[in-house]
Amino acid sequence: MSANIQLFYYTGPYTSTLLPTAEALLVRLNAVRKQRYEQRKVEKQRALDLAALRLLEIGMQSAGHGGFALSDVEYPSQAGIAGKPQWGDGSIDFNISHASAIAACAIAAGCKVGLDVEANREFNPRTVLRLVADGASIAHAMDASNALARWTQIEAVLKGAGLGVMNAREIVWAGEVVLLRGERWWVHGIDCGHAHVAHIAVNVPDVTLSVRQVAEV
């Protein structure tokens, strides 16, 4: 089975370009998502949140989903823990991620998708090792130079499945195929420039992937 993944990312100013026009975007959010935005107290985090949401709008439009509206996105939760956002009948999946200088959005037709992106830097391997079971293949030859890549792989799988970091040790890392709660996942590196490290996780073995940098949000 093959699926189509379109990934959009933006790097650039956030606070200066987005916060002055925040109200125009906020009115397009439903009450649940607006509350999540308002819970962010740091101005930069608010701006990054807006950038990712705006990128989702741009990505959906570019991917041919003209009926998409931010207000229609559902945010399920269970026992007070937020699950994976959903839109429509579920045939189109999406995931967003943002870091200190980047926002990214993956849109998938025909599969589930999880995305994680981070600013490229050295990362403490012990932080990652705490998230994997003993003997997991992802832990082999891990050091400060590759630990961040392993971290984004873990996050991508968890986000694709709609689970949180506390579920990381449930992932079975065995070569190219990853197992999580009986479902298989395949992880792919994404090139968003040398300043960033990014991975997507999908639940089908074959994907057609396109990556596009968006000049303005």
N, CA, C and O of each residue as an XYZ file, in Angstrom:
868
protein
N       0.835     -1.192      0.000
C       0.000      0.000      0.000
C       0.873      1.247      0.000
O       1.832      1.333      0.767
N       0.549      2.208     -0.851
C       1.326      3.435     -0.946
C       0.472      4.625     -0.538
O      -0.749      4.607     -0.697
N       1.114      5.653     -0.013
C       0.401      6.840      0.432
C       1.171      8.078     -0.010
O       2.353      8.009     -0.344
N       0.480      9.200     -0.003
C       1.071     10.466     -0.415
C       1.229     11.379      0.788
O       0.276     11.629      1.526
N       2.453     11.877      0.978
C       2.744     12.791      2.073
C       3.236     14.106      1.491
O       4.150     14.127      0.667
N       2.628     15.194      1.919
C       3.114     16.520      1.554
C       3.528     17.240      2.830
O       2.742     17.359      3.769
N       4.767     17.718      2.855
C       5.286     18.392      4.029
C       5.610     19.840      3.676
O       6.275     20.122      2.680
N       5.129     20.738      4.509
C       5.347     22.166      4.333
C       6.075     22.697      5.563
O       5.743     22.328      6.690
N       7.069     23.564      5.349
C       7.736     24.140      6.504
C       8.064     25.611      6.258
O       8.214     26.061      5.122
N       8.166     26.327      7.350
C       8.428     27.771      7.311
C       9.509     28.093      8.315
O       9.452     27.647      9.460
N      10.498     28.866      7.892
C      11.509     29.400      8.801
C      11.560     30.901      8.585
O      11.675     31.366      7.451
N      11.478     31.636      9.637
C      11.481     33.085      9.494
C      10.978     33.752     10.745
O      10.827     33.103     11.781
N      10.712     35.055     10.665
C      10.251     35.783     11.848
C       8.856     35.363     12.264
O       7.999     35.100     11.421
N       8.637     35.302     13.545
C       7.325     34.917     14.072
C       6.643     36.093     14.758
O       5.592     36.559     14.318
N       7.245     36.562     15.827
C       6.587     37.568     16.648
C       6.233     38.808     15.841
O       5.114     39.310     15.944
N       7.161     39.307     15.044
C       6.930     40.562     14.339
C       5.884     40.440     13.244
O       5.198     41.415     12.936
N       5.750     39.261     12.652
C       4.837     39.119     11.523
C       3.491     38.535     11.895
O       2.504     38.778     11.202
N       3.428     37.770     12.973
C       2.206     37.040     13.283
C       1.393     37.619     14.434
O       0.168     37.697     14.348
N       2.051     38.019     15.492
C       1.282     38.488     16.649
C       0.414     39.713     16.349
O      -0.698     39.794     16.871
N       0.869     40.670     15.532
C      -0.018     41.806     15.245
C      -1.308     41.412     14.538
O      -2.298     42.139     14.623
N      -1.322     40.277     13.840
C      -2.524     39.837     13.119
C      -3.133     38.593     13.748
O      -3.887     37.866     13.101
N      -2.802     38.352     15.013
C      -3.243     37.128     15.679
C      -4.752     37.008     15.722
O      -5.287     35.913     15.542
N      -5.446     38.100     15.955
C      -6.895     38.032     16.112
C      -7.575     37.465     14.872
O      -8.557     36.732     14.987
N      -7.069     37.792     13.702
C      -7.674     37.297     12.474
C      -7.608     35.784     12.387
O      -8.517     35.147     11.854
N      -6.534     35.205     12.913
C      -6.398     33.752     12.914
C      -7.168     33.126     14.066
O      -7.766     32.062     13.912
N      -7.153     33.774     15.201
C      -7.810     33.212     16.377
C      -9.312     33.044     16.183
O      -9.905     32.111     16.724
N      -9.923     33.928     15.426
C     -11.368     33.803     15.226
C     -11.714     32.590     14.372
O     -12.875     32.186     14.308
N     -10.709     32.006     13.712
C     -10.950     30.811     12.899
C     -10.736     29.521     13.690
O     -10.910     28.428     13.149
N     -10.364     29.637     14.952
C     -10.165     28.462     15.796
C     -11.441     28.139     16.555
O     -12.245     29.023     16.851
N     -11.616     26.847     16.868
C     -12.724     26.508     17.751
C     -12.307     26.772     19.196
O     -11.151     27.099     19.465
N     -13.246     26.630     20.115
C     -13.010     27.018     21.503
C     -11.887     26.211     22.148
O     -11.098     26.751     22.925
N     -11.814     24.905     21.824
C     -10.786     24.055     22.428
C      -9.398     24.524     22.023
O      -8.511     24.663     22.866
N      -9.212     24.766     20.734
C      -7.882     25.153     20.252
C      -7.517     26.557     20.703
O      -6.353     26.828     20.997
N      -8.480     27.441     20.761
C      -8.197     28.797     21.225
C      -7.768     28.781     22.684
O      -6.890     29.546     23.083
N      -8.381     27.918     23.477
C      -7.996     27.826     24.884
C      -6.563     27.332     25.023
O      -5.817     27.819     25.873
N      -6.176     26.370     24.194
C      -4.800     25.869     24.245
C      -3.816     26.986     23.911
O      -2.764     27.116     24.537
N      -4.175     27.781     22.919
C      -3.309     28.909     22.552
C      -3.183     29.883     23.717
O      -2.081     30.332     24.035
N      -4.284     30.207     24.343
C      -4.280     31.195     25.419
C      -3.543     30.693     26.652
O      -3.111     31.495     27.481
N      -3.393     29.385     26.785
C      -2.660     28.833     27.925
C      -1.156     29.017     27.790
O      -0.421     28.884     28.769
N      -0.704     29.318     26.598
C       0.724     29.591     26.401
C       1.029     30.993     26.901
O       0.434     31.961     26.428
N       1.935     31.112     27.836
C       2.227     32.398     28.459
C       3.403     33.119     27.810
O       3.506     34.341     27.918
N       4.289     32.392     27.140
C       5.473     32.997     26.533
C       5.113     33.501     25.138
O       4.545     32.768     24.328
N       5.447     34.749     24.873
C       5.055     35.374     23.607
C       5.582     34.603     22.394
O       4.861     34.413     21.415
N       6.829     34.164     22.462
C       7.392     33.439     21.327
C       6.654     32.130     21.089
O       6.434     31.741     19.942
N       6.271     31.448     22.162
C       5.525     30.202     22.011
C       4.162     30.457     21.384
O       3.682     29.647     20.592
N       3.543     31.563     21.727
C       2.273     31.915     21.096
C       2.461     32.149     19.597
O       1.657     31.704     18.779
N       3.534     32.854     19.257
C       3.795     33.135     17.850
C       4.082     31.851     17.069
O       3.609     31.685     15.945
N       4.857     30.944     17.668
C       5.140     29.670     17.014
C       3.859     28.863     16.812
O       3.675     28.228     15.773
N       2.987     28.894     17.801
C       1.713     28.197     17.701
C       0.905     28.732     16.527
O       0.341     27.965     15.746
N       0.854     30.055     16.411
C       0.131     30.665     15.302
C       0.764     30.304     13.957
O       0.059     30.042     12.982
N       2.089     30.293     13.914
C       2.771     29.958     12.664
C       2.418     28.548     12.210
O       2.170     28.316     11.027
N       2.396     27.602     13.156
C       2.074     26.222     12.803
C       0.631     26.096     12.330
O       0.353     25.369     11.377
N      -0.281     26.792     12.983
C      -1.688     26.736     12.572
C      -1.896     27.375     11.202
O      -2.644     26.859     10.371
N      -1.234     28.490     10.982
C      -1.345     29.128      9.661
C      -0.744     28.233      8.583
O      -1.274     28.153      7.475
N       0.347     27.567      8.901
C       0.967     26.667      7.939
C       0.042     25.497      7.623
O       0.010     25.023      6.487
N      -0.706     25.030      8.612
C      -1.682     23.970      8.373
C      -2.735     24.435      7.373
O      -3.110     23.681      6.474
N      -3.207     25.651      7.518
C      -4.164     26.195      6.547
C      -3.556     26.238      5.146
O      -4.174     25.796      4.178
N      -2.360     26.766      5.051
C      -1.689     26.874      3.748
C      -1.468     25.495      3.143
O      -1.702     25.285      1.952
N      -1.012     24.550      3.975
C      -0.733     23.211      3.486
C      -1.974     22.502      2.985
O      -1.947     21.879      1.924
N      -3.063     22.590      3.734
C      -4.305     21.947      3.320
C      -4.805     22.528      2.001
O      -5.260     21.791      1.126
N      -4.721     23.829      1.861
C      -5.156     24.466      0.613
C      -4.280     24.004     -0.541
O      -4.783     23.661     -1.611
N      -2.966     23.995     -0.323
C      -2.037     23.586     -1.379
C      -2.192     22.118     -1.748
O      -1.955     21.727     -2.891
N      -2.596     21.303     -0.763
C      -2.772     19.874     -1.010
C      -4.122     19.557     -1.656
O      -4.428     18.395     -1.924
N      -4.924     20.586     -1.902
C      -6.188     20.395     -2.603
C      -7.391     20.171     -1.727
O      -8.440     19.740     -2.205
N      -7.251     20.461     -0.427
C      -8.358     20.258      0.503
C      -9.005     21.603      0.820
O      -8.890     22.126      1.928
N      -9.686     22.143     -0.184
C     -10.242     23.478     -0.080
C     -11.330     23.612      0.955
O     -11.629     24.726      1.386
N     -11.936     22.506      1.374
C     -12.980     22.568      2.384
C     -12.462     22.606      3.805
O     -13.246     22.625      4.754
N     -11.136     22.618      3.962
C     -10.567     22.600      5.312
C     -10.811     23.920      6.021
O     -10.692     24.991      5.426
N     -11.157     23.828      7.306
C     -11.267     25.005      8.162
C     -10.710     24.656      9.529
O     -10.986     23.580     10.059
N      -9.932     25.552     10.098
C      -9.371     25.304     11.423
C     -10.461     25.050     12.459
O     -10.259     24.281     13.399
N     -11.592     25.681     12.294
C     -12.678     25.517     13.261
C     -13.260     24.115     13.252
O     -13.930     23.721     14.207
N     -13.016     23.343     12.177
C     -13.567     21.992     12.069
C     -12.646     20.920     12.645
O     -13.033     19.756     12.741
N     -11.445     21.304     13.024
C     -10.506     20.333     13.590
C     -10.974     19.930     14.982
O     -11.287     20.780     15.815
N     -11.017     18.624     15.221
C     -11.432     18.110     16.520
C     -10.205     17.741     17.339
O      -9.205     17.256     16.809
N     -10.301     17.981     18.638
C      -9.189     17.729     19.547
C      -9.639     16.754     20.627
O     -10.044     17.169     21.713
N      -9.568     15.461     20.333
C     -10.035     14.467     21.308
C      -9.111     14.406     22.514
O      -7.921     14.705     22.419
N      -9.663     14.024     23.618
C      -8.855     13.826     24.823
C      -9.445     12.672     25.607
O     -10.640     12.389     25.525
N      -8.592     12.014     26.364
C      -9.017     10.885     27.186
C      -8.315     10.989     28.526
O      -7.090     11.086     28.598
N      -9.102     10.967     29.574
C      -8.569     11.094     30.937
C      -7.747     12.362     31.087
O      -6.740     12.390     31.795
N      -8.199     13.418     30.401
C      -7.522     14.700     30.520
C      -6.272     14.837     29.682
O      -5.615     15.877     29.731
N      -5.919     13.811     28.907
C      -4.715     13.847     28.070
C      -5.131     14.105     26.631
O      -5.994     13.413     26.093
N      -4.513     15.105     26.009
C      -4.862     15.461     24.637
C      -4.448     14.371     23.665
O      -3.344     13.834     23.755
N      -5.345     14.042     22.727
C      -5.034     13.070     21.697
C      -4.648     13.754     20.399
O      -4.375     14.954     20.382
N      -4.625     13.008     19.331
C      -4.214     13.545     18.041
C      -5.374     14.302     17.400
O      -6.481     13.768     17.323
N      -5.147     15.533     16.939
C      -6.211     16.270     16.257
C      -6.703     15.536     15.012
O      -5.935     14.826     14.363
N      -7.972     15.707     14.682
C      -8.586     15.027     13.546
C      -9.421     16.014     12.740
O      -9.918     17.011     13.263
N      -9.562     15.707     11.446
C     -10.382     16.550     10.581
C     -11.156     15.671      9.612
O     -10.619     14.711      9.060
N     -12.420     16.010      9.414
C     -13.228     15.311      8.428
C     -13.468     13.860      8.789
O     -13.634     13.510      9.958
N     -13.484     13.010      7.750
C     -13.787     11.593      7.962
C     -12.554     10.771      8.310
O     -12.645      9.550      8.440
N     -11.420     11.410      8.461
C     -10.196     10.706      8.828
C      -9.372     10.212      7.664
O      -8.291      9.658      7.870
N      -9.855     10.397      6.428
C      -9.092      9.922      5.270
C      -7.854     10.781      5.015
O      -6.900     10.337      4.377
N      -7.880     12.002      5.516
C      -6.718     12.888      5.444
C      -6.188     13.077      6.858
O      -6.902     13.547      7.743
N      -4.939     12.707      7.058
C      -4.326     12.859      8.369
C      -3.312     13.993      8.298
O      -2.819     14.324      7.220
N      -3.002     14.582      9.435
C      -2.015     15.656      9.455
C      -1.347     15.700     10.811
O      -1.859     15.165     11.794
N      -0.200     16.344     10.848
C       0.501     16.546     12.103
C       1.359     17.795     11.963
O       1.934     18.035     10.901
N       1.452     18.588     13.016
C       2.266     19.791     12.991
C       3.338     19.709     14.066
O       3.206     18.973     15.044
N       4.397     20.474     13.868
C       5.478     20.533     14.840
C       6.151     21.887     14.698
O       6.184     22.455     13.607
N       6.689     22.408     15.797
C       7.469     23.635     15.697
C       8.564     23.629     16.742
O       8.439     23.032     17.812
N       9.645     24.316     16.395
C      10.788     24.453     17.289
C      11.161     25.928     17.330
O      10.337     26.780     16.997
N      12.387     26.243     17.733
C      12.760     27.623     17.998
C      12.716     28.517     16.772
O      12.486     29.719     16.906
N      12.928     27.972     15.587
C      12.953     28.821     14.393
C      12.290     28.150     13.198
O      12.611     28.473     12.054
N      11.381     27.231     13.442
C      10.755     26.523     12.339
C       9.365     26.039     12.750
O       9.138     25.648     13.895
N       8.452     26.076     11.795
C       7.145     25.432     11.942
C       6.989     24.496     10.750
O       7.404     24.828      9.639
N       6.395     23.327     10.975
C       6.249     22.348      9.904
C       4.912     21.641     10.023
O       4.348     21.517     11.110
N       4.417     21.181      8.883
C       3.129     20.497      8.837
C       3.215     19.380      7.808
O       3.629     19.613      6.673
N       2.829     18.176      8.192
C       2.764     17.034      7.283
C       1.310     16.677      7.048
O       0.535     16.547      7.996
N       0.936     16.516      5.777
C      -0.430     16.165      5.402
C      -0.376     14.856      4.627
O       0.383     14.729      3.666
N      -1.182     13.882      5.045
C      -1.099     12.536      4.493
C      -2.441     12.083      3.942
O      -3.486     12.275      4.564
N      -2.391     11.485      2.779
C      -3.560     10.845      2.182
C      -3.263      9.356      2.075
O      -2.335      8.948      1.378
N      -4.059      8.544      2.772
C      -3.882      7.106      2.693
C      -3.109      6.487      3.820
O      -2.808      5.294      3.771
N      -2.773      7.254      4.838
C      -2.047      6.695      5.979
C      -2.115      7.661      7.142
O      -2.582      8.791      7.005
N      -1.642      7.200      8.290
C      -1.431      8.077      9.432
C      -0.033      8.670      9.342
O       0.866      8.069      8.755
N       0.147      9.847      9.922
C       1.463     10.480      9.884
C       1.742     11.169     11.210
O       0.851     11.757     11.823
N       2.993     11.087     11.637
C       3.476     11.828     12.789
C       4.721     12.592     12.380
O       5.496     12.112     11.552
N       4.924     13.767     12.942
C       6.029     14.645     12.545
C       6.665     15.264     13.780
O       5.972     15.700     14.699
N       7.995     15.297     13.790
C       8.688     16.053     14.827
C       9.887     16.747     14.217
O      10.628     16.150     13.436
N      10.081     18.011     14.573
C      11.208     18.799     14.076
C      11.841     19.526     15.243
O      11.148     20.003     16.141
N      13.172     19.607     15.226
C      13.916     20.263     16.293
C      15.045     21.082     15.690
O      15.516     20.793     14.590
N      15.480     22.112     16.420
C      16.674     22.842     16.033
C      17.886     21.932     16.196
O      18.021     21.262     17.220
N      18.755     21.898     15.213
C      19.903     20.995     15.215
C      20.908     21.410     16.297
O      21.365     22.553     16.334
N      21.234     20.475     17.157
C      22.158     20.742     18.252
C      22.600     19.419     18.859
O      22.003     18.377     18.591
N      23.648     19.463     19.679
C      24.023     18.270     20.422
C      22.949     17.983     21.467
O      22.346     18.898     22.027
N      22.723     16.702     21.717
C      21.626     16.295     22.585
C      22.130     15.195     23.498
O      22.881     14.320     23.067
N      21.727     15.235     24.740
C      22.196     14.264     25.725
C      21.597     12.882     25.433
O      20.377     12.726     25.495
N      22.418     11.884     25.120
C      21.888     10.547     24.821
C      21.088      9.946     25.967
O      20.168      9.162     25.733
N      21.424     10.302     27.203
C      20.707      9.728     28.347
C      19.238     10.132     28.342
O      18.382      9.384     28.816
N      18.949     11.310     27.807
C      17.554     11.743     27.703
C      16.765     10.790     26.821
O      15.614     10.468     27.114
N      17.388     10.341     25.740
C      16.718      9.425     24.809
C      16.675      8.013     25.381
O      15.654      7.332     25.283
N      17.764      7.579     25.968
C      17.832      6.214     26.479
C      16.780      5.945     27.546
O      16.346      4.806     27.722
N      16.375      6.980     28.249
C      15.320      6.802     29.250
C      13.967      6.487     28.604
O      13.045      6.027     29.277
N      13.857      6.737     27.303
C      12.584      6.556     26.607
C      12.497      5.252     25.825
O      11.466      4.979     25.210
N      13.541      4.450     25.830
C      13.524      3.218     25.037
C      13.780      2.014     25.930
O      14.452      2.108     26.958
N      13.233      0.893     25.514
C      13.402     -0.340     26.280
C      14.821     -0.883     26.097
O      15.493     -0.580     25.111
N      15.258     -1.679     27.049
C      16.583     -2.288     26.960
C      16.696     -3.127     25.689
O      15.789     -3.890     25.359
N      17.815     -2.979     24.979
C      18.051     -3.768     23.774
C      17.416     -3.217     22.519
O      17.550     -3.829     21.460
N      16.722     -2.078     22.588
C      16.084     -1.505     21.397
C      17.140     -1.108     20.374
O      18.177     -0.545     20.727
N      16.872     -1.405     19.103
C      17.863     -1.125     18.065
C      18.162      0.360     17.947
O      19.261      0.734     17.537
N      17.218      1.205     18.293
C      17.428      2.647     18.164
C      18.495      3.148     19.138
O      19.038      4.237     18.952
N      18.794      2.370     20.163
C      19.790      2.777     21.158
C      21.214      2.439     20.742
O      22.159      2.893     21.385
N      21.393      1.657     19.689
C      22.725      1.215     19.281
C      23.562      2.405     18.799
O      23.088      3.230     18.018
N      24.788      2.483     19.266
C      25.763      3.492     18.832
C      25.228      4.910     18.973
O      25.514      5.764     18.134
N      24.476      5.164     19.996
C      23.936      6.511     20.204
C      24.955      7.378     20.932
O      25.587      6.940     21.893
N      25.105      8.612     20.462
C      25.958      9.569     21.142
C      25.363     10.960     20.969
O      24.269     11.111     20.427
N      26.089     11.976     21.433
C      25.548     13.332     21.418
C      25.292     13.854     20.013
O      24.479     14.759     19.826
N      25.982     13.286     19.018
C      25.821     13.781     17.648
C      24.580     13.241     16.951
O      24.100     13.849     15.995
N      24.054     12.113     17.411
C      22.882     11.536     16.739
C      21.674     11.353     17.656
O      20.615     10.914     17.208
N      21.828     11.689     18.933
C      20.733     11.475     19.880
C      19.503     12.311     19.531
O      18.374     11.869     19.740
N      19.714     13.515     19.002
C      18.565     14.356     18.654
C      17.764     13.734     17.516
O      16.535     13.800     17.515
N      18.451     13.131     16.548
C      17.743     12.447     15.459
C      16.908     11.292     16.010
O      15.774     11.079     15.582
N      17.476     10.548     16.962
C      16.728      9.439     17.562
C      15.511      9.980     18.331
O      14.438      9.377     18.316
N      15.696     11.112     18.994
C      14.594     11.735     19.730
C      13.444     12.085     18.780
O      12.284     11.798     19.076
N      13.767     12.703     17.643
C      12.706     13.081     16.707
C      12.036     11.853     16.095
O      10.852     11.906     15.761
N      12.761     10.759     15.943
C      12.148      9.517     15.471
C      11.114      9.005     16.468
O      10.008      8.619     16.092
N      11.487      9.008     17.732
C      10.564      8.560     18.783
C       9.320      9.441     18.810
O       8.194      8.945     18.825
N       9.538     10.748     18.816
C       8.421     11.684     18.865
C       7.506     11.524     17.658
O       6.285     11.600     17.795
N       8.077     11.305     16.483
C       7.272     11.168     15.272
C       6.344      9.956     15.373
O       5.170     10.040     15.011
N       6.866      8.836     15.861
C       6.040      7.631     16.019
C       4.924      7.874     17.027
O       3.767      7.544     16.764
N       5.259      8.443     18.164
C       4.253      8.698     19.192
C       3.175      9.654     18.700
O       1.989      9.441     18.955
N       3.580     10.701     18.002
C       2.607     11.675     17.502
C       1.736     11.072     16.414
O       0.552     11.391     16.315
N       2.318     10.198     15.595
C       1.514      9.524     14.580
C       0.437      8.655     15.186
O      -0.665      8.549     14.647
N       0.756      8.034     16.306
C      -0.186      7.147     16.998
C      -1.115      7.902     17.936
O      -2.054      7.318     18.478
N      -0.865      9.196     18.135
C      -1.695      9.963     19.048
C      -1.400      9.689     20.503
O      -2.290      9.792     21.348
N      -0.150      9.338     20.811
C       0.253      9.024     22.173
C       1.285     10.019     22.661
O       1.877     10.753     21.870
N       1.497     10.040     23.970
C       2.450     10.958     24.563
C       3.767     10.302     24.891
O       3.933      9.094     24.727
N       4.710     11.112     25.358
C       6.060     10.627     25.603
C       6.090      9.552     26.683
O       7.020      8.746     26.722
N       5.091      9.526     27.559
C       5.076      8.512     28.610
C       4.860      7.113     28.039
O       5.046      6.121     28.743
N       4.467      7.027     26.760
C       4.261      5.736     26.103
C       5.468      5.292     25.282
O       5.407      4.272     24.595
N       6.565      6.051     25.347
C       7.706      5.792     24.474
C       8.284      4.384     24.644
O       8.697      3.769     23.660
N       8.319      3.867     25.868
C       8.923      2.562     26.093
C       8.072      1.422     25.542
O       8.516      0.274     25.531
N       6.858      1.721     25.086
C       6.029      0.699     24.445
C       6.473      0.429     23.010
O       6.134     -0.606     22.436
N       7.227      1.357     22.434
C       7.658      1.184     21.041
C       8.683      0.059     20.956
O       9.639      0.016     21.731
N       8.474     -0.844     20.013
C       9.423     -1.932     19.760
C      10.253     -1.552     18.540
O       9.739     -1.493     17.423
N      11.538     -1.296     18.760
C      12.448     -0.918     17.677
C      13.181     -2.172     17.218
O      13.997     -2.734     17.948
N      12.877     -2.598     15.998
C      13.499     -3.816     15.468
C      13.817     -3.603     13.996
O      13.051     -4.002     13.119
N      14.960     -2.969     13.734
C      15.331     -2.712     12.345
C      14.502     -1.593     11.739
O      14.218     -0.593     12.399
N      14.111     -1.764     10.475
C      13.409     -0.701      9.769
C      11.944     -0.573     10.184
O      11.358      0.502     10.060
N      11.362     -1.639     10.665
C       9.953     -1.618     11.039
C       9.828     -1.383     12.540
O      10.511     -2.015     13.346
N       8.948     -0.469     12.891
C       8.706     -0.127     14.292
C       7.307     -0.602     14.665
O       6.364     -0.426     13.893
N       7.169     -1.196     15.829
C       5.872     -1.688     16.288
C       5.423     -0.902     17.514
O       6.203     -0.655     18.434
N       4.160     -0.517     17.506
C       3.580      0.173     18.650
C       2.123     -0.245     18.776
O       1.298      0.074     17.920
N       1.819     -0.954     19.842
C       0.476     -1.424     20.117
C      -0.134     -2.183     18.935
O      -1.290     -1.979     18.567
N       0.676     -3.055     18.361
C       0.222     -3.911     17.287
C       0.213     -3.279     15.914
O      -0.170     -3.932     14.943
N       0.625     -2.022     15.804
C       0.633     -1.332     14.512
C       2.067     -1.094     14.071
O       2.925     -0.741     14.880
N       2.324     -1.290     12.776
C       3.661     -1.089     12.234
C       3.843      0.343     11.740
O       2.924      0.954     11.194
N       5.063      0.865     11.949
C       5.399      2.217     11.524
C       6.748      2.217     10.807
O       7.641      1.433     11.125
N       6.869      3.116      9.836
C       8.127      3.324      9.123
C       8.524      4.782      9.316
O       7.689      5.680      9.205
N       9.807      5.013      9.606
C      10.283      6.355      9.941
C      11.218      6.856      8.837
O      12.090      6.128      8.363
N      11.013      8.120      8.439
C      11.801      8.725      7.355
C      12.362     10.067      7.805
O      11.662     10.866      8.428
N      13.635     10.309      7.483
C      14.226     11.615      7.733
C      13.735     12.634      6.724
O      13.493     12.297      5.565
N      13.586     13.875      7.155
C      13.116     14.964      6.313
C      14.180     16.052      6.267
O      14.725     16.433      7.302
N      14.479     16.554      5.068
C      15.457     17.620      4.905
C      14.754     18.977      4.982
O      14.103     19.405      4.029
N      14.895     19.643      6.126
C      14.377     21.006      6.297
C      15.525     21.988      6.475
O      15.366     23.029      7.113
N      16.683     21.654      5.911
C      17.863     22.494      6.057
C      18.757     22.018      7.182
O      18.310     21.338      8.105
N      20.044     22.388      7.093
C      21.024     21.869      8.058
C      20.779     22.360      9.477
O      21.298     21.770     10.425
N      20.005     23.420      9.647
C      19.769     23.968     10.984
C      18.704     23.193     11.752
O      18.433     23.497     12.913
N      18.095     22.189     11.107
C      16.995     21.479     11.750
C      17.132     19.973     11.545
O      17.746     19.519     10.580
N      16.557     19.216     12.460
C      16.471     17.768     12.360
C      14.998     17.402     12.400
O      14.273     17.831     13.298
N      14.550     16.610     11.429
C      13.119     16.294     11.348
C      12.913     14.865     10.863
O      13.679     14.355     10.046
N      11.865     14.227     11.381
C      11.460     12.895     10.928
C       9.942     12.828     10.851
O       9.234     13.506     11.597
N       9.455     11.991      9.926
C       8.051     11.630      9.914
C       7.949     10.130     10.156
O       8.872      9.371      9.858
N       6.818      9.721     10.699
C       6.500      8.300     10.866
C       5.167      8.040     10.179
O       4.220      8.809     10.344
N       5.092      6.960      9.412
C       3.867      6.596      8.702
C       3.576      5.127      8.948
O       4.483      4.353      9.255
N       2.309      4.738      8.816
C       1.921      3.355      9.106
C       1.719      2.531      7.837
O       0.962      1.560      7.837
N       2.401      2.920      6.750
C       2.433      2.134      5.518
C       3.885      2.072      5.044
O       4.662      2.979      5.340
N       4.269      1.014      4.309
C       5.678      0.866      3.932
C       6.136      1.764      2.796
O       7.318      2.098      2.712
N       5.216      2.161      1.917
C       5.608      2.934      0.739
C       4.904      4.278      0.729
O       3.679      4.349      0.828
N       5.690      5.352      0.607
C       5.107      6.683      0.551
C       5.767      7.491     -0.560
O       6.942      7.304     -0.877
N       4.992      8.379     -1.136
C       5.516      9.406     -2.025
C       5.565     10.693     -1.230
O       4.536     11.175     -0.755
N       6.756     11.253     -1.083
C       6.942     12.388     -0.203
C       7.404     13.606     -0.993
O       8.337     13.524     -1.792
N       6.741     14.735     -0.762
C       7.191     16.006     -1.307
C       7.382     16.987     -0.167
O       6.597     17.010      0.781
N       8.434     17.802     -0.260
C       8.768     18.775      0.780
C       8.832     20.163      0.153
O       9.495     20.365     -0.864
N       8.139     21.115      0.766
C       8.082     22.469      0.227
C       8.306     23.479      1.328
O       7.664     23.419      2.376
N       9.226     24.413      1.092
C       9.424     25.517      2.023
C       8.474     26.647      1.659
O       8.420     27.075      0.506
N       7.733     27.123      2.635
C       6.771     28.206      2.440
C       7.466     29.518      2.773
O       8.074     29.649      3.835
N       7.377     30.492      1.865
C       8.114     31.741      2.043
C       7.491     32.648      3.082
O       8.208     33.387      3.756
N       6.170     32.613      3.233
C       5.506     33.539      4.136
C       4.244     32.903      4.694
O       3.496     32.247      3.969
N       4.012     33.100      5.986
C       2.781     32.641      6.605
C       1.919     33.823      7.017
O       0.830     33.633      7.560
